[in-house]
């Protein structure tokens, strides 16, 4: 188990390192996310492989470029550590106890597919959150790709619709029913969720006489619906609550700071992926008490 945990954490840290590159380069249209190799933005010295080890390199360099001593933000190792932790959590929730049975049980193959889908989506959500927080944009390279592959991921891992597909193409007795129904529900969910959010944004712009919702948010929730189906609407509700609470709190410290909605959509989707039924039950219970 420690070996598996260490391996998954190392994979997560490496992915986190790549996400730092994506968050820095993708918004700059002239830069590729793969070439050239990482280098110091001040002195342009290429970063050697031994200085590019996730997490550890920042500490042995004491947070500074080896050559020009330009400070390196702690956000880089923080993102790497955070991603590593999330990858381990995703494995625990999909594969279960990471012992021998993680590879030998009858369900091991599907469980690791679900881990792969969960890890891929987690990385995409982190990248979108970092970019939106820094630049107030949600790049098409990620959102449009998510719209295309979201239903395919739902086909590979129907569990993220929590056994409640919105569209039922095949009877539940059919062997392929969970996957085909999840695929169809993903397509429908992408359409419904994006149309709803677009409508809310359009209505808000008419009421407040200014743009109330960026189209990047619409494309992001379409990608979310592709995997979650109509569970994306619950993710939108969770995101709205988080955005209201955290946004109002942040305004008390920085009144002129615009708070992007993308990170809240990402948090809402991630929570619904794992705790959708529990969140829905809590929401309905709270609503029922409010009407009592």
Protein Blocks (a to p, Z undefined) as FASTA:
>chain_A
ZZmmmmmmmmmmmmmmmmmmmmmmmmmmkbcfkbccdddfklopacdfklmgghjlmmmn
nopafklopacdfklmmmmmmmmmmmmmmmmmmnopadfklmmpmklmmmmmmmmmmmmm
mmmmmmmmmmmmmnopacfklmmmmmmmmmmmmmmmmmlnnopafbdfbcfkbmklmmmm
mmmmmmmmmmmmmmmmmmmmmmmmmmnopafbdfklmmmmmmmmmmnmmmlmmmmmmmmm
mmmmmmmmmmmmmmmlccdfklmmmmmmmmmmmmmmmmmmmmmmmmmmmmZZ
